[in-house]
Amino acid sequence: MSSIEDNLKPNVILLSTSDLEQEIRQLAEELKNIKNSNDEEHKKIYTIIDNLTRNLTWINVAKSQGIWKSKTCKHVLNFACQAWNISDENKLGIPNEAIIINDDGTKRVVVSKFPEICIVCPLYEARRS
Ligand code: SF4
């Protein structure tokens, strides 16, 4: 495994275990108990939903940045990023359908299918043409 990928891995895993996921789990638990709810519990649920909405707004901003970077980065060739060689897409949270395997065995991410990888990528460089 390359040192570049060592740096990539924590970033992607960090996204997949976000505070948002925890909040969604918490919300699901709260909803299970809704039949016994009172005003106080309703307020708690609405506060959580407000937090989720705020976080989703920021996630959507980040996603739009990822899409823009995936479309303008000079490392993209035939829709795939040539800068990263992925060893284990499952551990990185990358969908299998976004991976292509080259003849030499290297795995590349099709960024048009998974632009999320571009969000935190430090290797971005604008394509000049
Ligand atoms: S921003 Fe990073 S992950 Fe995205 S195409 Fe460029 S080098 Fe690859």
Boltz pocket constraint, residues with backbone or C-beta under 6 A from the ligand:
constraints:
  - pocket:
      binder: B
      contacts: [[A, 69], [A, 70], [A, 73], [A, 74], [A, 75], [A, 76], [A, 81], [A, 82], [A, 83], [A, 84], [A, 111], [A, 117], [A, 118], [A, 121], [A, 122], [A, 123], [A, 124], [A, 125]]
      max_distance: 6.0
